[in-house]
C-alpha cells in the first residue's frame, strides 16, 4: 500500500459521503474530459486509481478505516483491464494481449466481472475496443450487474464505441440486472441516434437474432453482403452466435452462399465450429458446405472446433466422413464425394458386387457419375454378380441418356457383353422410360457408330452467347480436316438455329480462307495463350450476329511452323520400328508391349485381321522435334487401310505418371488431346506423343512448357522483390509500346490454368473448362448500374495497386507446402483503354501509393490486356506455426 498527499475523494473532487451512483457519474465526466484532452494522462491515471478504490465496497471501507490505498502502480503490475481503461497505454495493451489465448482475452475480474473489453468500452478507448474485438474478444459477456460492454459504452456516452461493438456483432437485445437494454441506458441523444441508425442494418439485427424483423422487413441488400471490417455475412453472424433458426432461414429462404469466407478466411462452418454450435454444424455439413476450406491460420472448421470443444465437434465430422459411400452414390449426394471420399476407393464394390459408378449411373445421378469418371473410375467396371452389366448397360436400361452420352465420351467399351449376352447396342430399355429419353439414347448410339466409321475425332461443344447455362446447346464431332462448312453442316443436323459466327472465350474464330482453314487451326489462332497443345472438347460460343467489339478480338497467333514431310522423315529415321498382327475375332483382351508403350485391345474390338506397325522414339530431341516435355514420340500405321475396329485400343507408357497423351492434328501442326478419352488411341494411323507438362505449383497449377518463359522447364519460377517480395512465373515480356500501363488482378489458383489459355474475360464468358465467368455473388451484380454505368460488372477489373488486388475479395489463398500464398496476375494495359473508379471493397485499408479515387480500372475489351506474369505472394510463412499459435490462443 502507498499513501498520497491527496485522498481519492479529493482526486475525484467528491465528498466522502457520495453514493455509488453519483460516483459513477463523476467518473464518467472525468473520462470525457480526458478524451477531450482536458485531463492529462498522468492525472487521469490517478483518477483511475482513485475510482478503483472508491467504487469497490471492500477497498472503500478499508480506505475509510485505515486511509491506505493503491495510489501508484507500475505498468507491469497492471491487469489487462487496467491497461484498457487508460487510452494512452494502448501499446502496452496490444503487446500484452496480441498473442494471448481467448481464455486470457475474455478473462473477468473475480470481483466485478469486468472483462478487458468492458473497461475499454467504459473508457471510450475506441482503439482498444477495435483491437480486442479483432482478436476475438466476446462482446456479449456480462459483468456482475449483467451489463455488457455495449451497456457500459452506451451508459458512458461513447457513441463511436457503440458503433464499433454493434458492427462487431454485439447483441443489443441483452438486458442487464436492471432489466434494461444497452439502448435503454443511452447517455445522450447522440448515443440514442447511433442505435437508431445501426438497427437499420441487417447484420446488427442478425446479431440480436431478430428473425421476426427479417420476416417483416426482408432484405434490402444482397443476402451475401459482407459487413464491416470483419467482412462477415449474415450467415457468418448467425452461425457464430448459434442462431439455428436464422441460419435455416438464410440458407433455405434466401439461398445464402454457405462457403463465403470473411476477412480471416473463415466460413460460416468455421465460426459455428469455433462456437461449438453442434446443430448448426450438422445442418451446414448436410447442406454440402466445403469443410476443406482453411482460414488465414491454415485451420479447417473441424480443427477450429476441436481446439475448443474436442470430440463433441470432431465426432460430427467423423460421422459425415464415415457415411456409406454406396448410399451416397445411390442417392446422388455429390458434395460428399467432393469433400470426404477417398479417391483410392473409386472402383470399390459393395457386398453385392456393385460399384459406385454403377449405382450413380443406374439411379441417374449425373454429377456423381461425372465426378467419379473425372477422378479415374473404371468406366467399364462390371458387376461382380449376375448379370455382370456395366454402368453403360445400367444407364441405358433406365433411360438416363445424358449419362449414356457421358460414359461414351469417357471411352466406355461398347463391346462388353453381360450375362444375357447383350452389348450396349442389344441392351433393352425399360418400359418405364418415356419415349423421348428412349429415342434420345438410340440417336446417341447410332451417332457413336457413325463417328467411328467417319474418323470424327474432335469433340466440339457449342454454347449460347452470354447465357447462364454451363451445358452446351449442341455437341458435334468433327474430323481433323473439318473446316467452317463442315462445322455448319454438323450443326444443321442437330439444331434448327443458325450460328454463322463463332468465338472461343470471346475471341472470334477467323475463317478468312474458309475452304482452307481447319477448325483446329482456327481455334489455335484465336486462343489468348499460345500453345501447340489443344485439349478437347473444344468449347465454342455460337453467335447469330457479329458481337459488339468483334474487331478488337481478332485472332492473335500464327499456326506453329512445321514441315510434316521433314517431321515424318526424322521420326522414321530416328525411331525404332516394331510390327505385330491381330486376328479376328478377338475373343479375349489383348495386350501388346512395344518398348515402354503398351497397347490394349478390348475383347471383340477387331472386325478384320490387321497388321500394326509402330515407330517409337523415346525422349526425342527438343530442338529437332520442338515438343516441350515430350517423353515419347511414336507413329502408328496399319497395312490394311480398310481394317475396322469397333473399339480403338488404349495406349499407356511405363513411368509416364502425369504425362498427357496427344495426337498430331494433321494437316494442321497442332497437337490435340481428349479430356475424357485420355489415352485411347483416336486413330489407327497417326503421330502421337506422351507429353509431361510442367508442375508450376504441384497439385495446383500445371502448364505446357511452351506457355511461359523460363531458363529451364524444371525451374519455372524466379524470385522478385518488386512490386512486393514474391515468386514469379513469366508468361511473356511486356510490350511497353502497345501496353505501357501495369496493373494487377487477384484470382484463384484453381482457374489460372484456364486464364492463361483464355486470357482475362468479361462476365458471361465461357472458359476452356466449361465454366462461365460471373462476378462474386456478394459483389456488384450483372445488370446493376453503378457509378452511372449500366451493367457496371460487365467488364474486367484491374488495379494499379498490388495490395488492393491482394485483398481477400479478389485473391484466394492456397497452400504450397507449409506456405500460404495468393496468386496475382501482373498485366499490362493499352493506353486510354480503361476508366478509373474508387474502391468498391468496403473497409479496404489504404497502402502507401494507393490512389483511392482511381484504384479500380474498368476495361471493356479483353484484347486491351496482356498477362505478363503470375505472382505468388506469401501471406503465411508457416502454416504449421500458425496452427500451433492458433491452438495456443483458443485453448
N, C-alpha and C positions, 0 to 999 in steps of 0.2 A: 504494500500500500504506500502511496505517496500523498503528500499534502500540498495544498496550493494556497497562495495568498488570497485567492478568491474562492468563494464557495460555489458549488454547482448552481445554486439558486441565483447567485449574483451573475454568473456567466450567462445564464439564460434570461436574466432580468425578470425573475418571477418571485412572488412571495413564498414563504416556507409552507403556507397552508394551501397552496394551489392544488386543485384536484387534477386527476389524471386526464380528463377530457380536455380541460383548458391547457394543460401542459403539452398535450399533443398538438393543439392549435398553435402554440408558441413555436414549437419545433418546426412545424410546417412553414411558418413565416420566416424562420431563420434559413430554412432550406432555399426558399425562393429568393431571399436576399443574397445568399451565396451564389446561386445560379445567375443572378443579375450583377455579380462582381461587387456587391456592396459589403460583403464579408470576405476577408482573405482566407486562404486555405488553412493557414496556421490557426486563426481564430475559430474557423469552422471545425477544426479538429478538436479544439477544447469544448466547443458546443456539443459535439457528438459524444465526448466522454461524459459531459455533464448530463446529457439526456439519457445515456445508458444507465447512469446511476439513479436518476430520479424516476425513470419510467418503470424500473424494476422494483417490485414491492420489497423484496428482501434487501436489496442494495440500498434502497432509500431508508429503510428502517435502520440499517447498520450505520449509514452516514449520520442520520439524525441522532443516534445514540452515541457514536464514537468519533464523529467528524472525520472519518477516513474514507477515501475513495480513490479510484484509479484515475489520476489526473493526466499522466503521460504513459504512453505505451510504445515500445519500439515497433517499427513496421513489421519485423519478422515475427512478432508475437501477435499480430493482428489475426483474427479469424477472417475467413473469406467474406463473411457478412459485413465485417467492419471495413474491409477494403472497398467493398461495393458501395458503402454508404458515403464514401468520400470521392467525388469525381476526379480529383487531382491524382488519385492513386490508381488510375486505370491501368497504367503499365505494370504495376506490381500485381494487380488482379489477373491480368492476362498471363503474366509469367507464371503465376502460381497455378492457374486452372487450365492452361492451354492443353496439357496432356492428362488432366485429371479424369478419372473414371466417373461414370454417371452417378454412382453412389455418393462420391465426394461432391460432385457438381450440384446434386439435389439435396445435400445434407441439410438437416434442420437443427436449429439451436434447441438444446434439450429443454430449455425453459420456455422460450417464446414461440418456438416452432418456426421461426423465420428462416427462409432459405436465402441464399445469396441473391437470387433474382428478386425476392421480395424486398430486401433492403436497397437494392439498386433502383427498383421501381419507386420506392418511397422517397429516395433521394433525388429523383428526377435525373438519374445518371443514365442518359439515353445510350451512350456508347457502351456502357457495361451491359445494359439490357440487350442490345443487339448482339454483343459478343456472347453472352450467356445463352440466348435462345439459339444462336447458330451452333453453339457447342452441344446443344441437346438438352438444355435445362427445361424442366417441365413447368409450363406456366400456370397449371391448374392446381398445384399443390397448395393446400391451405395451412395457415398457421394456427396458433392457439385459439383465436376467436373465429376460426373458419374463414377468415378473409384470405383472398388470393393476391398475387402480385397485381392483378388487374384492379381489384378493390382498392389497394393502397395507392396505386398510381392515380386512380380516379379521385379518391378522397383528398389526396395531397395536391391535386390540381395540375398534374403533368399530362397535358393533352397529347404531347408528342410520344410519351411513353405508352399511353393508352393505345394510340395508333399502332405502335410497334408490337405491342402484345396481342392486339386483335389480329394483326397481319401474321403473327406467328402461330395463330391457332388457339388463343385463349378463349375459354368458354364464358361468354358474358351472361349466361343464364344462372351461373352458380350463385347461391345465396350464402351469406355468412351467418354467424351466430345471431345476428340481429334481424335475420330474415330479409336482408337487403341484397340486391344485386349490385354489381360494381357501378352500373349506371345510376342506381338509386342514390349512390353516395357521391355523385359528381360534385366537385369543388366549386365549379362556376359554370357559366353558360358556354365557355369555350370547350370544356370537357364534355358537357351535355351534347353540344353540337358535333363533337367528334364521334360519339356513339351513334348519333342520328345518321351521320354521313356514312360511317363504316358498316352499319347494319343494312345498308342498301346493297352491299357486296355479297354475292352468293357464298364466297369462301368463308366469310365471317359467320354467316348463318349456318353453314355446314359444320363449322367448329362448335356450334352450340346445339347441333343435332336437331335443327328445326325442320323436320320433314314436312310438317303441316304447312310451313311457309312456302316450301318448294311446290307442294300440291296446289296451293292457291296462286302462286306467282310464276311458276315455271322457271325457265332460264332465259335471261335476255342475252347472255353471251354463250358461246360455244361450250358444250359440256366438257371439253378438254382444254379450256383456257387455263394457262398457268398463272398463278397469283403470287405477287410479291417476291421478295428476294430469294426465297427458297424454291420458287417456281413450281409449287405444288398445285395439282389439280384438285377438284372437289373430291374425286375418288381417293387421291392421296390422303386428304384430310380425314375423310370418313373412315378409311382403313386404319389410319394412325390412331384415331380416337376410339376405335372399336364400335362404331355405329353401324350395326349389322343391317338394319332396315334401310338406312340411307344408301349403303353400298349396293344393296339389291336394286333399289330404285334407279340409281345412276347407271348400273350395268344393263338392267333389263328394260327400263323405260326410256333412258336417254342414250343408250349404246356408248357409254363411256369407254375409251380406249384403256384396256387393263394393263398394257405394257409400257405406257409412257413413263419416263424417268424424270425425277426432279433435279435440282441443281447438284445434288450429291450423288446422282446416278441411281437413286432408289426408285423402285417400282412401288405400286400400292401393296404388293405382296411383301416387299422388304419391310415396309412400315407396319403392316399387320403382324408380321412375324416378330419384329422387334418389340411390339407392344404386347405380344402373347395372346392375340385375339384369335382363338382357335377356330371359331365358327367362320370368321371372315377368311382365314387362311384356307380352310376346306372349300369354301364357296369359290374363291378366286382360282384355286387349283382346278376345280371341276369345271370352271368356265374356260380352261385352257390357257391360262396366263403362262408366260415364259419364266419358268423357275430357274433357268440357267443364267439370267442376267446378273452381272456383277456391278456393284456400285463403285464409287471412287476409291474405296479401300480394298477392292478386289474380293468382296464377300458376296455370296448369294443370299437370297432371302432365308434359306434354310440355315445357313451359317449365322446370320443375324439373330434368328430366333433361338438357335442353340446356345449362343453366348449367354443369354439372359434366362432362358426358360428350360433348357436342357431337353430331355426326352419328350416332354409334353408337346414340343413343336416338331422335333425330328421324327417322331412316330407318325405324324400326319403325312410327311413327305415319304416316309418309308412305305406307308400303305398305298400311296399312289404309285410308287415305283414297282411295287410287287403285285400289281394287278395282273390278272390273267391276260397274257398278250393275245391269246386266241379269241377271247371275248372282245378285246379291243378291236381286233380285225373284223370280227363278225358284226360288231355294232358300229364300225366306222369312226372310232374315236381317234381322228388323225393326230390331234395335238399330243396324245400320249406317245406316239411314235416319234414326234419331233423332239421331245424333251427327256424321255425316260427309257427308250428302247435301246437295248444292247445290239448294235449292228451285227455282231458276230452270230446272232441267233436268227438272222433273216430267213434262213432256209430250214428252220426247225419245224418238225411235225408234232402234232398232238398225239394223244394215246390212240386215236382212231386212224392215225396215218395221214392227217390232212394238214397242209401247210398254211402259213399265214397268208401268203399270196392267193392261194385257192379260196380261202374264206373271204378275203376282200373282193375278189372277182366274182365269186358265187353270189354274194349278197349286194353287189353293185356299188361298192364304196370306192369310187374313182380316186379320191385324194390319197387314201391309204395304199391302194394298188400302185399309184404313181410314185409315192414316196419309197415303197419297198423296191420298186424297179430302179429308181434313181440311186438307191444305196446298194445295188448289186444283187438283189434277189434273183434266183434262178427262174427265168421266165418260163422254162419248160418243166418245172418240178411237177412230178406226178403224185397222185395219191398212192400211199403205200398199200392200201387195201382196195378191193373191188369198188368201183370199176376202173381204178387207176387212170382217171381222167386228169388232164392238165388244167391249169387256170383258164386256158383258151376254151376248152370244152365247156367248163362251168359257166363262163361268161356268155357264150353263145346260147346254151340251153336256156339260160334265164333271161335272155333278151337284152343284155347290157351292151348295146352297140358301141358306146364310147369306150368301154373297157376292151372290147374286141379290137377296136382300132388301135388303142394304146398298146396292147400286147403285140400286135403285128408290127407296130413301129419299133418295139424293143426286140424284134427278131424272133418272135415265137415260132417254133418249129411246127409247120402245118402238116407234117407227115406222121407225127406221132399218133399211134392208134391206142385207144383204150381197150378194156376187156370186151367191149362189144364189137371190136374190130373196126371202129369208125375213126377216121381222121376228122379234122375240123370241118372239112367240106361235106362229110357224110353225117355229122352230128345233127340230131334233130333240135328243133326249137320248141320249148314248152308251149302247150295250147293256151297257157295263161298269159302269154306275151301278146301284146297288141300288134296289129298288122303293120303299123308304121315302123316299130322297132324291128320287127321280123324282116321286113323288106330292106331296111337300112343295113342290117347285118349281111344279107345276101349281096347287096350292092358293094359293101366293103370287101367281101371275099372275092367277088368277081373282079373288082378293080385290082386287088392284090395279085391275082393270077395274070391279069393283063400286064401289069407293071413288070412282072418277072420276064415276060416274053419280049417286052419292048425296051429293055435296058434303061428304064427310067429310074435314075439313081438319086436324084436330088429332091428332097422334100422342101416344098415351098408353101408357107402358110401366109395367107393374105388376111389383113385386118382392116377394120374401118378406121378412117381418119378421125382422130380426136375423140374416139369413143371411150367408154368406161370398161368395156368388156375385155378381159385378158384371154379369151378364147377366140381363135380365128373364125372368120365367116366362111372361109374356103380353105381346104387343104388339097394341093395337087402335087403330082410328081412330074419332074422334067428330066430330060436326058442331058448329058454333058454338052451336047451340041445345040441344045434348045436355045432359041432366040426369042425376040419380042413377040413375033407372030405365034410361036408355039405356046408362049405363056397365055396370050389372049385366047387361043383355041382351047387350051386346057381349062381355062376359067369358064368359057362358054358352055362346056359340057356339064358343069355342076352348079352354075349360077346364072340367073337372068340379068343380074346387074352388070353394067359395063364399067370397067375401070381402065381407061386408056393410059393413065399415068401412075407411076409407082415411085415410092421412096423407101429408104431404109434409115430409120432414126431421123426422119425429116430431111434427109439428103436425097435429092432426086436422082433416079437412075437415068442414065443417058443412053439413048439408042439412036445416035445420030446416023450411024450406019446400021439401020435396023435389020438388014439382011446378013450382016457380018458379026455384029456384037452378040456374044453369048450371054445368057443370064448371069452365069458365074462371073464373067469379065465385067459386066455392068455393076454387079454387086461389089466386087473388089475395088472398082474405081470410085464408087460412091461412099464407101465407108470412111469414117473420120480417121481412124487409125490405120496406118499402112501395115499390112502383113500379107505374106503369100499364103497364109493358112486361113481357111474359111470353114467354120463349123456350121453344120446343118442340124435342124431345119433352118432355112433362110426365112426370116420374118419380114414381110413387106407390108407397107400401107398402100391400099388402093385409093386412088383419087379419081373422082368423076370429072373434075375440072382441075386446072393447074392451081395449086395453092398460092396464097399471097407470099411474096418474098422468094419465090422459087428460083429466081435468077441468082440469089445470094447463096443458094445451096446446091450449086452445081458440083459434079464430080471433081475430086481434087488429086487423084492418083493415076499414074500411068501403070499399065499392066507390067508385072515383072518381066524383064527380058530373059528369054531362054530359047536357045535353039534346040528344039525337040530332037532333031536329027543327031546333033552332036551329043546331046544328053544320052540318047539311046546307045550311041556308039561307045561312049565312055563306060556306061554301065555294062554293056555286053563284053567289053574287053577286060574290065577290072573285076567283074563279078564271077562267082562260081556257079556253074550250070548243073542242075540236077533234074532228073525226069522220073516220073512214076505213072503207073497205069491203074485205072479203076474200072472194074467190070460191072455191068448192070445185070440183074438188080443188086443193089447193095442191101443185104439182109441184116447187117449189123453196123453199128457206128464204126467208122474207120478213122484212125489217126495216123498221120504221116509226118515223120520228123525229117527236116532238112536243115542241117546246121543248127542254129539256135532258134529256128522257126518251127512251129507245129501247126499243121493243117488238120482240122477235124471235120469230117463229112458225116452228116446225120444219116441214120438208117432210112432207106427208101428215097434218098435225095437224088440219086442218079438214075436218069431215064435211058441213057445210052452209054456205051463204053467211051472212055475218054483217055487221052494221053496228055499228061500235065507236065509242063516244064516251068522250072523256077530258076531265075538268075538272081543270086543274092550277093550283097556286098555289105559286110559288117563295118560299122563306123566309117562311112565314106568321107573322103577329104572335104572339109567345109569350103575350101576355096574352089575346088573343082566342081562340086555339085551345088554349093550355096543353099544348103538346107540346114539352118541353125538347129542344133540339138539332135540331129538325126543319129540314131544308134544302129539302124539297119535300113538299107535301101534294097528293094527287090522288085522283080518283074515276073508276072505270071502270064503264061501262054498255054493254049491248047491247040492240038494239031487238027482237031475237027471243029471248025467254026460253028457248025450247026448242032453241036452237042448241047443237050438240055439238062439242067439241074432244077429240081423243084425247090431246092433249098441250097443256097450258096454256103460254102464252108466257113467255119471260124478259123482265124489265124491268131496265134499268140507267139510271144517271144520270151525266151528264157532271160531272167534277170532284167526284165523290162518293166519293173514296177513304176507306175505313174506315167509310162510312155503312152502317147496318143497315136492312134492308127490313122494315117492319111493316105489318100489316093490322088494321083495327079489327074486333074480335071481336063484332060486333053479334049479339044485343041487349045484351051487356054493354058496359061502357065501357073495357075493357082492350084493349091492342094486342098482337098475337102475331106471332112471327117463327119461322121454321124454321131450326134449326142446319144441317140437311143440304140442304134445297132452296134456301136462301139467297134469291136474287132471282127465283125463279119465281113468277109471279102465282098465288096459291092459289085464286082465284075470279074469274069474269068480271065479276061485279057486286059492287063493294065500295069501301071507302075505304082508301087506303094512304098510307104515309109513308116517306120516307127520313130516318133519324134518325142524327145523328152523336153518339155518346156521348163522354164526357169522358175524355181520357187523363190519369189521375191520375199515374201513373208510365209514361211512354211505353214501349211494347212489353212492359209487365209488368202493369199494372192499368188497366182501363177500366171505367167505371161509367155507368149512365144518370144524367142530370142531376137526376132527382128523388129520388136516393137519398142525397144529402148536403146539408149546409148550407154555402153559400159566398156571398161578396159578389158574385162573378161566376163564370160557368162556366169562363172561360178562366184563372182564378186560384183553383183549388180549395184550395190548401194555404196554411196560415198557419204562422208561427214561434211556438214556445213555449219557455219555459225550465223549466217545471215538468211532470213530476217531474224531468226531465233536459232539456238542450237538444235540440230536435228540430223537425222539421216535422210538421204535423198536418193530417189531414182530419177535419172534424167531421161526424159522421153524424146526431147528434141531441143535444138539450140534456138534461142529466141531470135525471131526475125524482127529486129528493132526498128526497121524501116516501116514495115506494114503493121506491126503490132507493138507499139512502143510502150504501152502502159501496163504495169504489173499489178495484178490483183489476185485474191485468194478465194478459195471455195472449200469450206469444210464439208466432209462427206462421211460415208460408212465404208469400211474396208470390204464389206460384202459386195458392194456394187462397183468398186474401182475397175475390176476387170472389164465390165461392160462399158463404163465411161471411157476407158482407154480405146475401146473398139468404136464406140458410137459418138464420142465427144459429149460435151455438156449439152443437154437438150431441154426444150421448154416443156411445161406440164402437158400431159396428154400424149406425149411421145411414147411409142412402143420401143423398148430397147431389145438388144440381142438376146436377152434371157426371157423374153416374152412378157415382161412386166411393164406396166405403164408408169410413167413418172407423174407424181402428183404432189402438191405441197403437203407438209405435215398437217395432220388434222387439226392441230391446235395453233396453226399459223394462219395468215391471211388466206382465205379460201378462194377458189376459182369463182369468176363472175362477180366478185366483190369490188366495188370502187374504193380505191384508197389514194390519197394524195391527188385527188381529182383525175385519176387514171382509171378508166374502165378495165375490168378484169386485170387488176394490177399484178396478180400472181402469174399471169401468162407470159413469163419471161424467165431469163436466167439471172441469178443474183450473185454477184461477187462483191468483195470488199477490198479496198486498198490496205486494210488492217489485218494482219495475220492473227492478231489477238481476237478481233471480232469474229473472224472465220473459225476460230478455235472454240467459240462458245458452244456449250453443250446442245444448244438448239440445232446447230449445224454439224458439228464434229462428234462422231460417236466413238467412244473409247473401245479399244480391243486389247487383248493380252498377247504379248510376244515374249515367251519365256517368263521371266519374273518381272518384266516391264509392263506398264500400261501405257499405251500410246494412242494418239489420234492421227488420222490421215487428213492432210490438207493438200489440195491441188494448187500449184502455183501456175498462174495463167498469164498470158499477155493478150491485150485487147487493142483493137483498132482505135484510131483517133475518132472522136466525135460519134462514137457508136453506142454511147451509153448516157443515161440520165442518172443524176445523183439524188439520193434521198437520205433523210435522217434515220437513225436506228429504229428498227421495228421490234427489237428484242428488249422487252421490259427488264429493267434493273441491270442492264449491261454496265459493267464498271469500266469507265474510260481509262485508256492506257496512254502513256506519253506518245505524242504524234498523231493521235486519233483526231480526225475532223468529224465531230458528231453530227454536223449538219449535212455531211456528204459521205457517210460511212458505208452506205449501200449503193452499189452500181446496178442499175437495171438494164439488161441487154436483151434486145428483142430477137436478134438473129444469131443462131449458133455459129455461123460462119465468121462472125466478128471476134471469135475467141480461139486461141490456141492454148493447149495444155502443155506446158514446158516440162514440168516435173511434179513428182509426188513427194511431199514432205511427210516424214514420220516423226512426230514431235512427242517426246516422252513426257507424260504427265505424272507418272509414279515410278520412281527409280527401283522400288522393290515392293511388289505386291505382298510377298510373304511377310516383310517387316510391317507393312501397313495392317495386314490381318492381325498380326501379333499385337500391335498397338491398339487396334480396334477391340480385340478380345479383352485387353487390359482395361480399356476405357469403359466397356459395357459390363464388366464383371461386377 
